[in-house]
Amino acid sequence: MIAQADETVALAQKWLEQIHHLADHADLAAESALVAQSTVLLGEARSKLESAIEDLESETGGSTVRRV
């Protein structure tokens, strides 16, 4: 289930990267910057999801999930 959430976030991140480039080409600097920041936050969320998957698959099994 966590892997599916990670895939969904990855897809959203890919779409936002495309929107970022379109906004950049349209000279919408402020909007482009906001979308770029969003993609960074999604990247951080994916990193946390990947860590959770690794923790759950390890023998220690201790993991916490924080809403971003």
C-alpha positions as CSV (number, residue, x, y, z in Angstrom):
1,M,0.0,0.0,0.0
2,I,2.9,2.4,0.8
3,A,4.4,1.5,-2.6
4,Q,1.2,2.5,-4.3
5,A,1.2,5.8,-2.5
6,D,4.8,6.4,-3.6
7,E,3.9,5.7,-7.2
8,T,1.0,8.1,-7.0
9,V,3.2,10.8,-5.6
10,A,5.8,10.1,-8.2
11,L,3.2,10.6,-10.9
12,A,2.1,13.9,-9.4
13,Q,5.7,15.0,-9.2
14,K,6.2,14.2,-12.9
15,W,3.1,16.2,-13.8
16,L,4.2,19.2,-11.7
17,E,7.6,19.1,-13.3
18,Q,5.9,19.5,-16.7
19,I,3.7,22.3,-15.4
20,H,6.8,24.0,-14.0
21,H,8.5,23.9,-17.4
22,L,5.4,25.2,-19.1
23,A,5.1,28.1,-16.6
24,D,8.7,28.8,-17.0
25,H,8.4,29.0,-20.8
26,A,5.4,31.3,-20.5
27,D,7.4,33.7,-18.4
28,L,5.4,33.1,-15.3
29,A,8.3,33.2,-12.9
30,A,6.4,33.4,-9.6
31,E,4.1,30.5,-10.5
32,S,7.0,28.5,-11.9
33,A,8.9,28.9,-8.6
34,L,5.9,27.8,-6.5
35,V,5.4,24.7,-8.6
36,A,9.1,23.9,-8.4
37,Q,8.9,24.2,-4.6
38,S,6.0,21.8,-4.7
39,T,8.0,19.2,-6.6
40,V,10.7,19.5,-4.0
41,L,8.2,18.8,-1.2
42,L,6.9,15.8,-3.1
43,G,10.4,14.5,-3.5
44,E,10.8,14.8,0.3
45,A,7.5,12.9,0.8
46,R,8.7,10.2,-1.5
47,S,12.0,9.9,0.4
48,K,10.0,9.4,3.6
49,L,7.8,6.8,2.0
50,E,10.8,4.9,0.7
51,S,12.3,5.0,4.2
52,A,9.1,3.6,5.6
53,I,9.1,0.8,3.1
54,E,12.7,-0.1,4.0
55,D,12.0,0.0,7.7
56,L,9.0,-2.2,7.4
57,E,10.9,-4.7,5.3
58,S,13.9,-4.8,7.7
59,E,13.9,-7.0,10.7
60,T,13.7,-4.1,13.2
61,G,10.5,-2.9,11.8
62,G,10.3,0.5,13.6
63,S,8.8,3.3,11.5
64,T,6.7,6.4,12.0
65,V,4.7,8.2,9.4
66,R,4.4,12.0,9.6
67,R,1.8,13.9,7.6
68,V,3.5,16.4,5.3
